[in-house]
Amino acid sequence: MGILEKIEQIKLELSRTQKNKATEYHIGLLKGKLARYRRQLLEPAAGSGGSTGQGFEVQKSGDARVVLIGFPSVGKSSFLSKITKTKSEVANYAFTTLTSVPGVLEYHGAEIQVVDLPGIIRGASQGKGRGRQVVATAKTAELILMVLDATKSNDQREILEAELESVGIRLNCSKPNIHFRVKKTGGIKFNSTSPPTYLSEKICYAILKDYKIHNADILVRDPECTVDDFIDIINEDHITYVKCLYVYNKVDAVSLEETDRLAREPQTCVMSCELDLGITDLVEAIWKNLNLTRLYTKRRGILPKLDDPMVVRHDSSIEKVCDSIHKDFKNGFKYALVWGSSAKHSPQKCGLSHIVHDEDVVQLVIK
Ligand SMILES: Nc1nc2c(ncn2[C@@H]2O[C@H](COP(=O)(O)OP(=O)(O)OP(=O)(O)O)[C@@H](O)[C@H]2O)c(=O)[nH]1
C-alpha cells in the first residue's frame, strides 16, 4: 500500500471513530501515524533531489517575505499589482497564476518580498514535487496572507486551513510548551510541571513506540497541551509556526453589515481591489505583523540618514546588526553607541548583546 492510501485509510478511520474518553488513546495513535506518513510525503524521495524539473522556487530577497495563499480568482494578482511594482496578469478566469510572481512592496524604508503561490497547497498533500516546493516556500515566509473572497462561503478558509495544517504549517500560534529530547539510553521519562488535562503518559509512550523512539525525556510545561501538540513536538523539524492575516477581498459585492462583521474578526482585514478600499490599512497591518525594526546608522560626527533605514528583525541584537552588514564585521567590533528607546541614556555605549528597538540610531565603532 502506498503512503497516500495509508493516509486516506487513517483519515477515514479517524472520521468514523467517535470522540470520547474510551477512544482517545486509539485516536491519539492514529493521529501520530498520520503525522508520520504526511511527513514522509513531504520529504523528497531519495535521489530525486527534491524536484521534478517543473520546479517552483523563488529566491528570498529583501527584508521579509510575505506569501499569498488563496483559491483562484479571489483577487491575489489584482492585490499584488496594487501594492508592488511587479505587474501580474489579471484575468477573469481561474488559474491565471501558473507560476509564482514575486513582487516587492516598499514600505517604511523596508523591502518586503510578496510571493503569489501557485494554486494552493493541494499538490503537496498529495506528495507532488511542485506542491512540495510551494510548501517549502510558504514555510520560509514571515507572514501568510490568506486571501479570501468575501462573496463566497467560509468553506474556502476552512479548506485552506486544513491544507496548511496537513503540511505542517501552524497559523497564529506558538510552539507547544513541551520539552522533548531523544536520548541514546535510559528509557522514556515522562514528567509535567502540573497534571496535564489532555495528555497522558500512556498515549505518549504508545506514539513514541510507533515512531520507534525508545529513549527520551518529556516534560510537559503547559497542562493544556494536547496529543496534537505532542505529535507536533516529536515532528518538530517539519512544523513551522507562521503568522497569518485573513484578507477578505471583494467587499464591494457584499453588504456593509457583512463587511463590518468580517472586519471585526481577529487577524482579519477587508478590502476591495476594484474600488481601492482597505488597501493602505492592509499594508499597515502587514507591516505591524512583520514587526520589523528600522535602524538609522550613523558615522561619527555626521547626522544619521533618516530616509534610508537598515531593517532587521524584531528583538535583534547588535551582533545581528553586525552580521547583516557583513559576516566578518563583528570581528572588528569595539562597541556601539545607541540613541533611542532601547538606550538607558543617550547615547548608551553597548556591546554585541544589546537588543535594539525600532527607530534607534546606531553608531558602530570598530577597532
Ligand atoms: N467585485 C470585485 N471583483 C474583483 C476584486 N478584485 C478582483 N476582482 C476580480 O476577480 C477576478 C480575479 O482576479 P485576479 O486578481 O486575477 O485573481 P487571482 O486570485 O490572482 O486569480 P488566479 O490568478 O486565478 O489565482 C478578476 O475578474 C478581477 O477583476 C474586487 O475587489 N471586487
The ligand as a Tripos MOL2 file, in Angstrom:
@<TRIPOS>MOLECULE
LIG
   32    34     1     0     0
SMALL
NO_CHARGES

@<TRIPOS>ATOM
      1 N1        -16.0400   42.6840   -7.3890 N.pl3     1 LIG1
      2 C1        -14.7270   42.5850   -7.2840 C.ar      1 LIG1
      3 N2        -14.0250   41.8460   -8.1750 N.ar      1 LIG1
      4 C2        -12.6790   41.7720   -8.0320 C.ar      1 LIG1
      5 C3        -11.9930   42.4330   -6.9840 C.ar      1 LIG1
      6 N3        -10.6800   42.1630   -7.0910 N.ar      1 LIG1
      7 C4        -10.5370   41.3520   -8.1680 C.ar      1 LIG1
      8 N4        -11.7270   41.1180   -8.7480 N.ar      1 LIG1
      9 C5        -11.9830   40.3200   -9.9600 C.3       1 LIG1
     10 O1        -11.7480   38.9440   -9.6920 O.3       1 LIG1
     11 C6        -11.1830   38.2970  -10.8320 C.3       1 LIG1
     12 C7         -9.9200   37.5430  -10.4420 C.3       1 LIG1
     13 O2         -8.9140   38.4430  -10.0770 O.3       1 LIG1
     14 P1         -7.3650   38.0240  -10.0330 P.3       1 LIG1
     15 O3         -6.6250   39.1590   -9.4280 O.co2     1 LIG1
     16 O4         -6.9170   37.5130  -11.3450 O.co2     1 LIG1
     17 O5         -7.4390   36.7680   -9.0240 O.3       1 LIG1
     18 P2         -6.3120   35.7320   -8.5950 P.3       1 LIG1
     19 O6         -6.6050   35.3280   -7.2090 O.co2     1 LIG1
     20 O7         -4.9600   36.2680   -8.8590 O.co2     1 LIG1
     21 O8         -6.6340   34.5350   -9.5480 O.3       1 LIG1
     22 P3         -5.6460   33.3830  -10.0800 P.3       1 LIG1
     23 O9         -4.5570   34.0510  -10.8160 O.co2     1 LIG1
     24 O10        -6.5340   32.6010  -10.9470 O.co2     1 LIG1
     25 O11        -5.1620   32.6270   -8.8890 O.co2     1 LIG1
     26 C8        -10.9540   39.4010  -11.8740 C.3       1 LIG1
     27 O12       -12.0330   39.3750  -12.7770 O.3       1 LIG1
     28 C9        -10.9970   40.6900  -11.0660 C.3       1 LIG1
     29 O13       -11.4890   41.7660  -11.8320 O.3       1 LIG1
     30 C10       -12.7750   43.2410   -6.0650 C.ar      1 LIG1
     31 O14       -12.2930   43.8560   -5.1260 O.2       1 LIG1
     32 N5        -14.1320   43.2550   -6.2650 N.ar      1 LIG1
@<TRIPOS>BOND
     1     1     2 1
     2     2     3 ar
     3     2    32 ar
     4     3     4 ar
     5     4     5 ar
     6     4     8 ar
     7     5     6 ar
     8     5    30 ar
     9     6     7 ar
    10     7     8 ar
    11     8     9 1
    12     9    10 1
    13     9    28 1
    14    10    11 1
    15    11    12 1
    16    11    26 1
    17    12    13 1
    18    13    14 1
    19    14    15 2
    20    14    16 1
    21    14    17 1
    22    17    18 1
    23    18    19 2
    24    18    20 1
    25    18    21 1
    26    21    22 1
    27    22    23 2
    28    22    24 1
    29    22    25 1
    30    26    27 1
    31    26    28 1
    32    28    29 1
    33    30    31 2
    34    30    32 ar
@<TRIPOS>SUBSTRUCTURE
     1 LIG1         1 GROUP 0 **** ****
